């Protein structure tokens, strides 16, 4: 077993012991009922009798921001061979984040991220971070009800719950990710975590508030928390791995 397989096996063992993944997946799946989007013909990878498993080519994910109601979420179809570093860029594009802060994954008590950004532990006894590019989505195997946490911006601490909903066989095999459903706009960058976002929404909803005008100017002149454009988001997700991908500075 190589290093990548060892790390993933350790993470999944912790998930199995604490039962957290199964509970969280049920919670996120209850967020909303979504319709199937326009995708190439797909089949759910399955096992029939004594025949081998049909080889998956993609995984369907549900990614939702935690501690915000109504929920802000995206449903994605991602190539099964993508590693966590590529998934980071997909999630950034799906939510419209600017990718200007640190990020990490929390999987079964282990941390994964960009080693050049996270570096070595500052103090003895601190948990070190493993290389996110060493773990692929296919390394999670075929067990149902798996989930983990993706954290963006350690200051605002935006925690995204990532649920692996199902493996699918898309023909031809996808080379890029797709966004097939979602709801609501993500909070503005640097708004100040969930509490700051709640305060921000109160201010922009009240024209009489003394900070109303300045806050609208700060966020680009307008902000609609219910806004979500599936076609535009899908285009951004498809281009997530491009070196010159467009980052939208306004909603």
Secondary structure, DSSP 4 states (H G I P E B T S, - for coil): --HHHHHHHHHHHHHHHH-HHHHHHHHHHTS------S-S-EEE----TTSPPPPP-EEEEEEEETT-SS--EEEEEEETT-BHHHHHHHHHHHHT----S-EEEEETTEEEE-HHHH-S-SSTTPPPEEEGGG-BGGGGTT-SSEEEEEEE-TTTTEEEEEEEEEEEEESSPPSS-EEEEEESPPPPTTS-HHHHHHHHHHHHT-TTSTTHHHHHHHTTS---TT---HHHHHHHHHTTT-TT----S--
